[in-house]
Amino acid sequence: MATVEEQTTGQAMTDEKRSAMQDTVDIIIPVYRNLAVTRRCVESVLAHTDMSRARLILVDDASPEPELSAWCRTFEGRDDVLLLRHEQNKGFVASVNLAMNSGNADVVLLNSDTEVPSAWLPRLQHCAYSADDIATVTPFSNNGSICSYPSFCQSSELPAGFDLATIDTLFAEANAGLVPDLPTAVGFCMYIRRECLTRFGLFDEAEFGRGYGEENDFSLRVAAAGWRNCLCADLFVYHQGAVSFGDDRHALMGTAEEKLAMRHPDYALQVGAFIAHDRLRPFRDAVDSMRASQPGQWPALLQEARRHRDWLLVHLQLRDRLLNETREAYRQQQQNYEARCQTYEGLLSDTRAENQKVNDALGGLQNEFVALQKEQQQSIENLQQQNVTLEQRSSALQQEADALRQEIARLQNLRIMRLGRWIKRNILRQ
């Protein structure tokens, strides 16, 4: 028989998947401002979590509110709670990384302005281990970007007549065990398997230190390696939104989007296509159908539908404006390109003319060079011929010199012989 948690998901876990799950999960909540909201979050976790299978990690990021830090210190000494503290404010990402580095378990990142329902963690964990390639899991929320309900991609309060427990029950029944894909996790409530943290590292503190964009960057890194980011369609977590960052969040979001665009150029296209196709509509419609069967819900559903229609109109107008701006920018770039092409054509024509002059000059020099080569060759041949002639004349002169030397020697011998005969005749006879 399936456990109570497995019945909540509507699907019993196999022994193999159950053995793959880690025994404990670290629930990480960075805290900075607003004691009342933070307290509501922490108390909901402690009330609706089997703490024998989980550990709560609170990270006090040097809160400027002494009462909040003092309340956090009341958890010191508990076996199921770990309190970490920064002496100086380091930002959301540094707080999360510090907590994720403090153990070897799977983690759930919770914003301090969230509130969880009963049996929330088993559903997240069951979803995370429903397939071997799931890296992150995000639930539905009233303020969860692409995971928002009742208003898609919009922040809203809970539907009229519902509290967190009742709306979560509808999701648990309407979408039991369903695990659709997401282009990215959403950081208000994000389950991460430890295997992926070990393999791909923690969040990028250097780039996204204060917050916003860090979960998207991590999601895209794991997705590039073949892992999936998924929605836990049968869980709803309340998220108030914008408690810690306040007025700075718009600037942080803009900076994060620029950094994501640089690192992951196709990110905006992925999310845009996901929104355009509204891939989570069937799961929202399933909950709407269950609400429609309850008394008094039709006016609220119609109002939500009108709000969604108005949002779509604004979104389409924005899209059309961006498309028109893109077309105008493209047209302007095309004109600039054509003007540059004309300039380049003129420069190219001038360059061709200059090249022709240079080629003509080179042609004349080439001809002169060939003529000089011929003259040089002819001079070499003449010199070689003269050298042969000189060698022949030298040899002839040498032969004549030898003959003269022989003649002189013969004449000298002849004179000596004549002198001897004269001496004999005239001197020796006396």
C-alpha positions as CSV (number, residue, x, y, z in Angstrom):
1,M,0.0,0.0,0.0
2,A,1.2,3.5,-0.8
3,T,2.1,5.8,2.0
4,V,0.0,8.9,2.8
5,E,2.4,11.1,0.9
6,E,2.3,8.9,-2.1
7,Q,-1.5,8.9,-2.0
8,T,-1.4,12.7,-2.1
9,T,0.5,12.5,-5.4
10,G,-2.0,9.9,-6.8
11,Q,0.8,7.5,-7.7
12,A,2.7,4.9,-5.7
13,M,6.4,5.0,-6.0
14,T,8.3,2.0,-7.2
15,D,10.9,0.5,-4.9
16,E,13.7,1.5,-7.3
17,K,12.7,5.2,-7.3
18,R,12.1,5.1,-3.5
19,S,15.6,3.7,-3.0
20,A,17.0,6.4,-5.3
21,M,15.6,9.2,-3.0
22,Q,17.8,10.6,-0.3
23,D,16.7,10.0,3.3
24,T,16.7,13.7,4.2
25,V,16.2,17.0,2.4
26,D,17.7,20.3,3.3
27,I,15.1,23.1,3.3
28,I,17.0,26.4,2.8
29,I,15.4,29.7,3.7
30,P,17.6,32.9,3.4
31,V,16.2,35.6,5.7
32,Y,16.8,39.3,5.5
33,R,13.7,41.4,6.2
34,N,10.1,41.3,7.6
35,L,9.8,39.1,10.7
36,A,6.1,38.5,10.3
37,V,6.4,37.2,6.8
38,T,9.5,35.1,7.5
39,R,7.9,33.7,10.7
40,R,4.8,32.6,8.7
41,C,7.0,30.9,6.2
42,V,9.1,29.0,8.7
43,E,6.1,28.0,10.8
44,S,4.3,26.6,7.8
45,V,7.4,24.5,7.0
46,L,7.7,23.2,10.5
47,A,4.0,22.5,10.7
48,H,3.7,20.7,7.4
49,T,7.0,18.8,7.1
50,D,8.2,15.5,8.6
51,M,11.3,16.9,10.2
52,S,12.7,13.4,10.8
53,R,13.3,13.4,7.1
54,A,14.3,17.0,6.6
55,R,16.5,19.7,8.0
56,L,15.7,23.4,8.0
57,I,18.6,25.7,7.2
58,L,18.0,29.4,8.1
59,V,20.6,31.8,6.7
60,D,20.6,35.2,8.3
61,D,22.2,37.5,5.7
62,A,23.1,40.2,8.2
63,S,19.5,41.3,8.6
64,P,19.1,45.1,9.3
65,E,16.2,44.1,11.6
66,P,17.5,43.1,15.1
67,E,14.1,41.5,16.0
68,L,14.4,39.2,13.0
69,S,17.9,38.1,13.9
70,A,16.9,37.6,17.5
71,W,14.0,35.4,16.4
72,C,16.3,33.3,14.3
73,R,18.6,32.7,17.2
74,T,15.7,31.0,19.1
75,F,16.3,28.0,16.8
76,E,19.9,27.5,17.9
77,G,20.4,24.1,19.5
78,R,17.6,22.3,17.6
79,D,18.7,19.1,15.9
80,D,16.3,19.7,12.9
81,V,17.3,23.3,12.3
82,L,20.7,24.8,11.3
83,L,21.2,28.5,11.7
84,L,23.9,30.2,9.6
85,R,24.8,33.8,9.6
86,H,26.7,36.3,7.6
87,E,28.5,39.0,9.5
88,Q,28.0,41.3,6.5
89,N,25.3,41.2,3.9
90,K,26.4,39.1,0.9
91,G,23.2,38.7,-1.0
92,F,20.7,35.9,-1.8
93,V,23.0,33.7,-3.9
94,A,25.9,33.7,-1.4
95,S,23.4,32.7,1.4
96,V,21.9,29.9,-0.7
97,N,25.4,28.6,-1.7
98,L,26.5,28.7,1.9
99,A,23.6,26.5,2.9
100,M,23.9,24.1,-0.1
101,N,27.5,23.6,0.8
102,S,26.7,22.6,4.4
103,G,25.4,19.1,3.6
104,N,25.1,16.4,0.9
105,A,21.3,16.1,0.7
106,D,18.9,17.2,-1.9
107,V,17.8,20.8,-1.3
108,V,14.6,22.9,-1.5
109,L,15.2,26.6,-1.9
110,L,12.3,28.6,-0.3
111,N,11.9,32.3,-0.4
112,S,11.1,33.7,3.1
113,D,7.8,35.1,1.8
114,T,6.4,31.7,0.8
115,E,3.9,29.4,2.7
116,V,3.7,25.7,2.1
117,P,0.7,23.3,2.5
118,S,0.6,19.9,4.1
119,A,2.5,17.0,2.4
120,W,4.3,19.5,0.2
121,L,7.8,18.0,0.4
122,P,6.9,14.4,-0.5
123,R,5.1,15.6,-3.6
124,L,8.2,17.7,-4.7
125,Q,10.5,14.7,-4.0
126,H,8.2,12.2,-5.7
127,C,8.1,14.5,-8.8
128,A,11.9,15.0,-8.7
129,Y,12.5,11.2,-8.8
130,S,9.7,10.3,-11.2
131,A,12.3,10.2,-13.9
132,D,16.1,9.8,-13.8
133,D,16.8,12.9,-15.8
134,I,14.9,15.5,-13.7
135,A,17.2,18.1,-12.1
136,T,14.8,20.7,-10.7
137,V,11.2,20.9,-9.7
138,T,9.0,23.9,-9.2
139,P,5.3,23.9,-8.0
140,F,2.4,26.2,-9.0
141,S,2.0,29.4,-7.1
142,N,-0.1,32.6,-7.1
143,N,3.2,34.5,-7.8
144,G,5.4,32.1,-9.8
145,S,6.0,33.7,-13.2
146,I,5.3,30.9,-15.8
147,C,4.0,28.7,-12.9
148,S,1.4,31.2,-11.8
149,Y,-2.3,30.6,-11.0
150,P,-5.0,31.9,-11.4
151,S,-3.3,34.5,-13.6
152,F,-0.7,33.1,-16.0
153,C,2.6,35.0,-15.8
154,Q,1.1,37.5,-13.3
155,S,1.2,38.0,-9.6
156,S,-2.2,37.7,-7.9
157,E,-3.8,36.7,-4.6
158,L,-5.5,33.4,-4.0
159,P,-8.8,32.9,-5.8
160,A,-11.7,34.3,-3.8
161,G,-13.1,31.8,-1.3
162,F,-9.9,29.8,-1.2
163,D,-7.1,29.6,1.3
164,L,-3.8,27.8,0.7
165,A,-5.0,24.4,1.9
166,T,-8.2,24.4,-0.2
167,I,-6.6,25.6,-3.4
168,D,-3.7,23.1,-2.9
169,T,-6.2,20.3,-2.5
170,L,-7.7,21.2,-6.0
171,F,-4.2,21.0,-7.5
172,A,-3.4,17.7,-5.8
173,E,-6.6,16.1,-7.1
174,A,-6.8,17.7,-10.6
175,N,-3.1,17.1,-11.5
176,A,-2.1,14.1,-9.4
177,G,1.3,12.8,-10.5
178,L,1.6,15.0,-13.6
179,V,5.1,16.3,-14.3
180,P,5.3,18.7,-17.4
181,D,8.5,20.2,-18.5
182,L,9.6,23.8,-17.9
183,P,12.2,25.9,-19.7
184,T,13.6,26.9,-16.3
185,A,12.9,26.5,-12.6
186,V,11.4,29.4,-10.7
187,G,13.3,30.3,-7.5
188,F,10.5,31.0,-5.0
189,C,10.3,27.2,-4.4
190,M,12.9,25.1,-6.2
191,Y,13.8,21.4,-5.5
192,I,17.3,20.5,-6.7
193,R,18.7,17.0,-6.7
194,R,22.1,16.8,-5.0
195,E,23.5,14.8,-8.0
196,C,23.1,17.9,-10.2
197,L,24.7,20.2,-7.6
198,T,27.7,17.8,-7.4
199,R,28.0,17.6,-11.1
200,F,27.3,21.2,-12.2
201,G,28.3,23.2,-9.2
202,L,26.4,25.7,-7.1
203,F,24.8,29.0,-8.2
204,D,27.1,31.6,-9.9
205,E,27.6,34.0,-7.0
206,A,30.0,36.2,-9.0
207,E,27.5,37.0,-11.7
208,F,24.2,36.9,-9.7
209,G,25.3,37.7,-6.2
210,R,22.3,39.8,-4.9
211,G,19.7,37.6,-6.6
212,Y,17.5,37.2,-9.7
213,G,18.7,35.1,-12.6
214,E,20.8,32.6,-10.6
215,E,18.2,29.8,-10.8
216,N,17.7,30.4,-14.5
217,D,21.4,30.2,-15.2
218,F,21.6,26.9,-13.2
219,S,18.5,25.5,-15.0
220,L,20.0,26.3,-18.4
221,R,23.3,24.8,-17.5
222,V,21.8,21.4,-16.5
223,A,19.4,21.5,-19.4
224,A,22.4,21.9,-21.8
225,A,23.7,18.6,-20.4
226,G,20.4,16.8,-21.0
227,W,18.7,17.2,-17.7
228,R,15.1,18.5,-17.3
229,N,13.4,21.2,-15.3
230,C,9.9,20.2,-14.4
231,L,6.7,21.4,-12.8
232,C,5.2,19.6,-9.8
233,A,1.7,20.1,-11.2
234,D,-0.1,18.7,-8.1
235,L,1.3,21.2,-5.6
236,F,0.5,24.9,-4.9
237,V,2.8,27.0,-2.7
238,Y,1.8,30.6,-1.7
239,H,4.3,33.3,-2.6
240,Q,3.8,36.9,-1.5
241,G,6.7,38.3,-3.6
242,A,9.2,41.2,-3.5
243,V,9.7,41.2,0.3
244,S,13.5,41.1,0.5
245,F,14.5,43.1,-2.6
246,G,11.8,45.8,-2.5
247,D,12.3,48.6,-5.0
248,D,15.6,47.2,-6.2
249,R,14.1,44.1,-7.8
250,H,13.3,45.8,-11.2
251,A,16.9,46.9,-11.6
252,L,18.2,43.5,-10.5
253,M,15.8,41.7,-12.9
254,G,17.0,43.9,-15.8
255,T,20.6,43.3,-15.1
256,A,20.0,39.5,-14.7
257,E,18.2,39.4,-18.1
258,E,21.2,41.1,-19.8
259,K,23.6,38.6,-18.2
260,L,21.4,35.6,-19.1
261,A,21.1,36.9,-22.7
262,M,24.9,37.0,-22.9
263,R,25.4,33.5,-21.5
264,H,22.4,31.8,-23.0
265,P,21.4,33.6,-26.2
266,D,18.3,31.4,-26.9
267,Y,16.9,31.7,-23.3
268,A,14.4,34.5,-24.2
269,L,13.2,32.5,-27.3
270,Q,12.7,29.4,-25.2
271,V,10.6,31.2,-22.6
272,G,8.8,33.2,-25.2
273,A,7.8,30.1,-27.1
274,F,6.7,28.4,-23.8
275,I,4.5,31.4,-23.0
276,A,3.2,31.8,-26.5
277,H,2.0,28.1,-26.6
278,D,0.8,28.4,-22.9
279,R,1.9,24.8,-22.3
280,L,0.6,24.8,-18.7
281,R,-2.9,25.8,-19.6
282,P,-4.3,22.2,-19.5
283,F,-3.2,22.0,-15.9
284,R,-4.7,25.3,-14.9
285,D,-7.9,24.4,-16.8
286,A,-8.2,21.2,-14.8
287,V,-8.3,23.2,-11.6
288,D,-10.7,25.7,-13.2
289,S,-13.0,22.9,-14.0
290,M,-13.0,21.7,-10.4
291,R,-13.6,25.3,-9.2
292,A,-16.5,25.7,-11.7
293,S,-18.4,22.9,-10.1
294,Q,-18.4,24.7,-6.7
295,P,-21.0,27.3,-5.9
296,G,-20.2,30.9,-6.5
297,Q,-17.0,30.4,-8.5
298,W,-18.3,31.4,-11.9
299,P,-18.0,35.1,-11.3
300,A,-14.4,34.8,-10.1
301,L,-13.5,32.5,-13.0
302,L,-15.0,35.0,-15.5
303,Q,-13.1,37.8,-13.8
304,E,-9.9,35.8,-14.0
305,A,-10.6,35.0,-17.6
306,R,-11.1,38.7,-18.4
307,R,-7.9,39.6,-16.5
308,H,-6.1,36.9,-18.5
309,R,-7.6,38.3,-21.7
310,D,-6.5,41.8,-20.8
311,W,-3.1,40.5,-20.1
312,L,-2.9,38.7,-23.4
313,L,-4.0,41.9,-25.2
314,V,-1.3,43.9,-23.4
315,H,1.2,41.1,-24.1
316,L,0.2,41.0,-27.7
317,Q,0.4,44.8,-28.0
318,L,3.8,44.7,-26.4
319,R,4.8,41.9,-28.7
320,D,3.5,43.9,-31.7
321,R,5.4,47.0,-30.5
322,L,8.6,45.0,-30.1
323,L,8.1,43.4,-33.5
324,N,7.5,46.8,-35.1
325,E,10.5,48.2,-33.3
326,T,12.5,45.2,-34.5
327,R,11.3,45.7,-38.0
328,E,12.1,49.4,-38.0
329,A,15.5,48.7,-36.5
330,Y,16.0,46.0,-39.2
331,R,14.9,48.4,-41.9
332,Q,17.3,51.1,-40.6
333,Q,20.1,48.6,-40.4
334,Q,19.2,47.5,-44.0
335,Q,19.4,51.1,-45.2
336,N,22.7,51.6,-43.3
337,Y,23.9,48.4,-44.9
338,E,23.0,49.4,-48.4
339,A,24.6,52.8,-47.9
340,R,27.7,51.1,-46.6
341,C,27.6,48.8,-49.6
342,Q,27.5,51.7,-52.0
343,T,30.4,53.3,-50.1
344,Y,32.3,50.0,-50.3
345,E,31.5,49.7,-54.0
346,G,33.0,53.1,-54.6
347,L,36.0,52.3,-52.6
348,L,36.2,48.9,-54.4
349,S,36.0,50.6,-57.8
350,D,38.7,53.1,-56.8
351,T,40.8,50.2,-55.5
352,R,40.3,48.3,-58.7
353,A,41.5,51.3,-60.7
354,E,44.5,51.7,-58.4
355,N,45.2,48.0,-58.7
356,Q,45.0,48.2,-62.5
357,K,47.6,51.0,-62.5
358,V,49.8,49.0,-60.2
359,N,49.3,45.9,-62.4
360,D,50.2,48.0,-65.5
361,A,53.3,49.3,-63.8
362,L,54.2,45.8,-62.6
363,G,53.7,44.6,-66.1
364,G,56.2,47.2,-67.5
365,L,58.6,46.3,-64.7
366,Q,58.1,42.6,-65.5
367,N,59.0,43.2,-69.1
368,E,62.1,45.2,-68.1
369,F,63.0,42.5,-65.8
370,V,62.7,39.9,-68.5
371,A,64.8,42.0,-70.9
372,L,67.4,42.5,-68.2
373,Q,67.4,38.8,-67.6
374,K,67.9,38.1,-71.3
375,E,70.8,40.7,-71.4
376,Q,72.3,39.2,-68.3
377,Q,72.1,35.7,-69.9
378,Q,73.6,37.0,-73.1
379,S,76.4,38.7,-71.2
380,I,77.1,35.5,-69.3
381,E,77.2,33.5,-72.5
382,N,79.5,36.1,-74.1
383,L,81.8,36.1,-71.1
384,Q,81.8,32.3,-71.2
385,Q,82.7,32.4,-74.9
386,Q,85.4,35.0,-74.3
387,N,86.7,32.9,-71.5
388,V,86.9,29.9,-73.9
389,T,88.7,32.1,-76.5
390,L,91.1,33.4,-73.9
391,E,91.9,29.9,-72.7
392,Q,92.6,28.8,-76.3
393,R,94.8,31.9,-77.0
394,S,96.6,31.3,-73.7
395,S,97.2,27.7,-74.7
396,A,98.6,28.8,-78.1
397,L,100.8,31.4,-76.5
398,Q,102.1,28.8,-74.1
399,Q,102.9,26.5,-77.0
400,E,104.7,29.3,-78.8
401,A,106.6,30.2,-75.6
402,D,107.7,26.6,-75.3
403,A,108.9,26.5,-78.9
404,L,110.8,29.7,-78.5
405,R,112.5,28.4,-75.4
406,Q,113.5,25.2,-77.3
407,E,114.8,27.3,-80.2
408,I,116.8,29.5,-77.8
409,A,118.3,26.5,-76.1
410,R,119.2,25.0,-79.6
411,L,120.8,28.3,-80.6
412,Q,122.7,28.5,-77.3
413,N,124.0,24.9,-77.8
414,L,124.9,25.8,-81.4
415,R,126.9,28.9,-80.3
416,I,128.7,26.9,-77.7
417,M,129.7,24.2,-80.2
418,R,130.9,26.9,-82.7
419,L,132.9,28.6,-79.9
420,G,134.5,25.3,-79.0
421,R,135.6,24.6,-82.6
422,W,137.0,28.1,-82.9
423,I,139.0,27.6,-79.7
424,K,140.4,24.4,-81.0
425,R,141.4,25.8,-84.3
426,N,142.8,29.1,-83.1
427,I,144.1,28.6,-79.7
428,L,144.8,25.0,-78.9
429,R,147.0,24.6,-82.1
430,Q,149.4,27.3,-81.3
